[in-house]
Every structure is written in C-alpha cells, then in structure tokens.
Amino acid sequence: MNFRRAEKADFKRISDILKAIDEYHEKLVFDDFYVAEKDNKILGAVQFKENKEFFFLSSLGVDAKYQKQGVASFLINKLTQLSDKKIYLYTVIPDFFKKFGFKAAKQESFLPDKNIMECETCFPKRCVCMIKDIKNCPLNKKFCRKTL
C-alpha cells in the first residue's frame, strides 16, 4: 500500500468514499488530504490539517470493499509517525483511536467548531474529542515538514 498527499484529480474518488460511509459534509474543503492506494486505486483517505501548534485529523474514510483490512490503521500510523505536533480529532468511535495512543480530551476553544463538520447532526452525545500527544517527531523535523 502506498501513502501520499492527495491531488486535485483524487477529490472525486475521496468524495465518493466519504459519501458512501456518511462522512461527507457540505462544508468540506478538499485540502490537506492524504490517501492510501494500491495498484493506483485509492482505498481510503484522511484530512490532516496543520495549525500552528497542532494537527487536526478528520474525514477518515475507507472504501467499503477495503474496510477491516488495515487501511485506516495504515493511514493513521503514517500520519502519527510523521507528525511533530499534537494531533486532535473528533470521533464517535474512540475505542478505535485508543489503539493508536489517542486519549479523550477536553474540546479546547482553539479547535474547529463541531458544527463546521456537521458533528451536531451526527451523534453529538457520542462524539468525543481526542488527542495524541507527539513529543518529538521520530524522524528529523525537516523530513517531517517536507513529507507532510
């Protein structure tokens, strides 16, 4: 499986994947996406937005034909290996993200508003803010910045 930054030509496929699993929302901006692909076919995608002090992971989706085959894990592992900042996310499946070292966290005021991602219409009572605290990039920081 290959990992790479999404290109403009990938956005239709990413959109189709997210719509099929009900992760698409009208305010979604197609920037800062990364994809997992095999044989030139996109199997899954994730948005990974950089902010000054942290990254925000969102819109993680895997084509239904490739779910339960490690694609989401592959994407999360790649991003966490290359990150040199804290990573935040909102999720209704916190147990999945706990496997990667994420912990429940307070929704800080500097994080994106859940309404932007239409979280309030999803499962607002089950939605959890999570964080993975990255102390240091395991590779050198110059490589991390260039790769992401």
C-alpha positions as CSV (number, residue, x, y, z in Angstrom):
1,M,0.0,0.0,0.0
2,N,1.2,3.5,-0.8
3,F,0.7,6.7,1.2
4,R,0.7,10.1,-0.5
5,R,-0.7,13.6,-0.4
6,A,-4.0,13.8,-2.4
7,E,-4.0,15.6,-5.7
8,K,-6.9,17.6,-7.2
9,A,-7.7,14.7,-9.5
10,D,-8.3,12.5,-6.4
11,F,-11.1,14.6,-4.9
12,K,-13.9,12.9,-6.8
13,R,-12.8,9.5,-5.5
14,I,-12.4,10.8,-2.0
15,S,-15.8,12.4,-2.1
16,D,-17.4,9.2,-3.3
17,I,-15.7,7.3,-0.4
18,L,-16.8,9.8,2.2
19,K,-20.4,9.9,0.8
20,A,-20.7,6.2,0.8
21,I,-19.8,5.9,4.5
22,D,-21.8,9.1,5.5
23,E,-18.6,11.1,6.4
24,Y,-19.1,13.7,3.7
25,H,-20.5,17.1,4.7
26,E,-21.4,20.2,2.6
27,K,-18.7,22.4,4.1
28,L,-15.9,20.0,3.4
29,V,-12.9,21.7,1.8
30,F,-10.7,19.3,-0.2
31,D,-7.3,20.4,1.0
32,D,-4.8,18.6,3.3
33,F,-6.0,15.1,2.3
34,Y,-3.8,12.1,2.2
35,V,-4.6,8.8,0.6
36,A,-3.8,5.1,0.9
37,E,-3.7,3.5,-2.5
38,K,-2.9,0.1,-4.1
39,D,-2.4,-0.5,-7.8
40,N,-3.3,3.1,-8.5
41,K,-6.7,2.8,-6.7
42,I,-7.5,4.9,-3.7
43,L,-8.7,2.7,-0.9
44,G,-9.0,5.3,1.8
45,A,-8.4,8.9,2.7
46,V,-8.0,11.3,5.6
47,Q,-7.8,15.0,6.1
48,F,-4.9,16.2,8.2
49,K,-4.9,20.0,8.7
50,E,-1.9,21.7,10.1
51,N,-2.3,24.5,12.6
52,K,0.4,26.5,14.4
53,E,0.5,24.2,17.5
54,F,-1.3,21.0,16.4
55,F,-2.7,18.9,13.6
56,F,-6.4,18.1,13.2
57,L,-7.4,14.7,11.8
58,S,-10.8,14.4,10.2
59,S,-12.8,12.8,7.4
60,L,-11.2,9.4,7.7
61,G,-12.8,7.1,5.3
62,V,-12.2,3.7,3.7
63,D,-14.0,2.3,0.7
64,A,-16.4,-0.3,1.9
65,K,-14.7,-3.1,-0.1
66,Y,-11.5,-2.5,1.8
67,Q,-12.7,-1.9,5.3
68,K,-11.4,-4.3,8.0
69,Q,-8.2,-4.7,6.0
70,G,-6.0,-2.3,7.9
71,V,-6.3,0.7,5.5
72,A,-7.5,3.2,8.2
73,S,-4.8,1.9,10.6
74,F,-2.2,2.4,7.8
75,L,-3.3,6.0,7.3
76,I,-3.3,6.8,11.0
77,N,0.1,5.2,11.6
78,K,1.7,7.0,8.7
79,L,0.4,10.4,9.9
80,T,1.4,9.8,13.5
81,Q,4.8,8.6,12.5
82,L,5.5,11.8,10.6
83,S,3.8,14.3,12.9
84,D,5.8,16.6,15.2
85,K,2.8,18.1,16.9
86,K,-0.2,17.1,19.0
87,I,-3.0,15.6,16.9
88,Y,-6.6,16.2,17.7
89,L,-9.8,14.7,16.3
90,Y,-13.5,14.3,17.0
91,T,-14.9,10.8,16.8
92,V,-17.9,8.5,17.7
93,I,-15.5,5.5,17.7
94,P,-13.0,6.4,20.4
95,D,-12.0,2.8,21.1
96,F,-10.6,2.5,17.6
97,F,-8.4,5.6,18.1
98,K,-7.3,4.5,21.5
99,K,-5.4,1.6,19.8
100,F,-3.1,4.4,18.3
101,G,-2.5,6.2,21.6
102,F,-5.2,8.8,21.4
103,K,-6.9,9.8,24.7
104,A,-10.1,11.6,25.4
105,A,-9.6,15.3,25.8
106,K,-11.4,18.5,26.6
107,Q,-12.6,20.3,23.5
108,E,-10.4,23.3,23.6
109,S,-11.6,26.7,22.2
110,F,-8.9,26.7,19.6
111,L,-10.2,23.5,17.9
112,P,-12.5,23.7,14.9
113,D,-16.2,24.1,15.8
114,K,-18.0,20.8,15.6
115,N,-20.8,22.5,13.7
116,I,-18.4,23.1,10.8
117,M,-18.2,19.3,10.3
118,E,-21.8,18.8,11.0
119,C,-20.9,16.8,14.1
120,E,-24.0,18.1,15.9
121,T,-26.3,16.3,13.4
122,C,-24.3,13.1,13.7
123,F,-24.2,11.6,17.2
124,P,-23.5,14.6,19.3
125,K,-23.8,12.7,22.6
126,R,-21.3,10.1,21.5
127,C,-18.8,12.5,19.8
128,V,-15.6,12.6,21.7
129,C,-12.6,15.0,21.3
130,M,-9.3,13.0,21.4
131,I,-5.7,13.9,21.4
132,K,-2.4,12.1,20.7
133,D,0.5,14.0,22.2
134,I,3.5,13.8,20.0
135,K,6.6,14.7,22.0
136,N,9.1,14.6,19.2
137,C,8.9,13.6,15.6
138,P,10.6,10.2,15.5
139,L,12.4,11.3,12.3
140,N,14.1,14.6,12.0
141,K,11.8,17.6,11.8
142,K,13.0,18.8,8.4
143,F,11.9,15.4,7.0
144,C,8.5,15.6,8.8
145,R,7.8,19.0,7.3
146,K,8.8,18.0,3.8
147,T,6.8,14.8,3.8
148,L,3.6,16.3,5.1
